[in-house]
């Protein structure tokens, strides 16, 4: 877990895509749909810009990864903060990929 994210992931064999990604935002923390959608949009953009090294590592090992991020933040945060935290999440996932045996 990297605050403000709770990370759920599952390694499996490559099917159609080596990396599948999803985002969740609680209605308890963000009452308005506009705010929830903004947070999801920021998270998806930060992920899109930084996913390439992880995808490459998964292809090397012939692994697939299902990744779901759930945000535990209680207020809107800036893009730079989310971008930096996403970098930490992806670095930790790359370490986990290294530990997995190649398929």
C-alpha positions, 0 to 999 in steps of 0.5 A, a space after each residue: 500500500 502506498 498512500 493514498 492508494 490501496 493496490 490489488 494485483 494478480 499475476 497470471 499468464 498473458 491472455 490478450 493484454 499483458 497489463 490490465 488496469 482499473 481504478 476505484 474511488 469511494 463515494 464515502 470520501 467523494 460525494 459528488 460524481 464530478 470529484 470522483 471522476 476527476 480523481 479517476 481521470 488524474 490517476 489514469 493519466 498518471 498511470 498511462 504516462 508511466 506504465 511502459 517500463 512495467 509493460 516491458 518487464 512483464 513481456 520479458 517474463 511472459 507474465 500478465 498482470 491485473 492491477 486495481 488501484 483504490 484511492 483512500 484519499 479524503 480530499 482532492 489532491 494535485 496531479 503532481 502528488 498523484 504522479 509521484 505516488 503512482 511512480 512509487 506504486 509502479 516501482 514496487 510492482 516492478 520489484 514484484 515482477 522480478 521475484 516472479 518466475 518466468 512462464 
